[in-house]
Amino acid sequence: MAMVVVVTEAVPPRLRGRLAVWLLEIRAGVYVGDVSKRIREMIWEQIEALGEEGNVAMAWASNHESGFEFQTYGTNRREPVDHDGLRLVRFLPPEPTS
């Protein structure tokens, strides 16, 4: 089992309710828990199925050099990139306003 953190933004209430079944919502849209890999993967499947136009970041403890791994769902200015085996986050420029 490993610590998991899920941060949601603009997701439907049914996804928030589904996340609350397995994780504790400690702030609006921020969920934490200690779950197995199987449960973590099931949670991610629910995020992909119910996330719609929102965006989600999930991070969990692992044995990698950084001590954690993460994945994201949806559109966001923060984009994960792989740099020599280390996952980092790149910021995209803001969208121009007309």
Residue pairs with C-beta under 8 A, 6 or more apart in sequence:
1 34
1 35
1 36
2 34
2 35
2 36
2 37
2 40
2 60
2 61
2 62
3 32
3 33
3 34
3 60
3 61
4 23
4 31
4 32
4 33
4 34
4 35
4 40
4 43
4 58
4 59
4 60
4 61
5 30
5 31
5 32
5 58
5 59
5 60
6 19
6 23
6 30
6 31
6 32
6 43
6 47
6 56
6 57
6 58
7 29
7 30
7 31
7 56
7 57
7 58
8 15
8 16
8 19
8 29
8 30
8 31
8 54
8 55
8 56
9 29
9 54
9 55
9 56
9 74
9 76
10 53
10 54
10 55
11 29
11 50
11 51
11 52
11 54
11 55
11 56
12 50
12 51
12 52
12 54
14 50
15 46
15 47
15 50
15 51
15 52
15 54
16 25
16 29
18 46
18 50
19 25
19 31
19 43
19 46
19 47
20 31
22 33
22 35
22 39
22 43
23 31
23 32
23 33
23 35
23 43
24 31
24 32
24 33
25 31
26 32
35 43
40 58
40 60
43 58
44 58
44 71
44 73
47 56
47 58
47 73
48 73
51 73
51 74
53 74
54 73
54 74
55 72
55 73
55 74
55 75
55 76
56 72
56 73
56 74
57 70
57 71
57 72
57 73
57 76
57 78
58 70
58 71
58 72
58 73
59 68
59 69
59 70
60 68
60 69
60 70
61 67
61 68
62 68
62 69
65 85
65 86
66 86
66 87
69 87
70 80
70 87
71 80
72 78
72 80
77 91
77 92
77 94
78 89
78 90
78 91
78 92
79 89
79 90
79 91
79 92
80 87
80 88
80 89
80 90
81 87
81 88
81 89
81 90
82 88
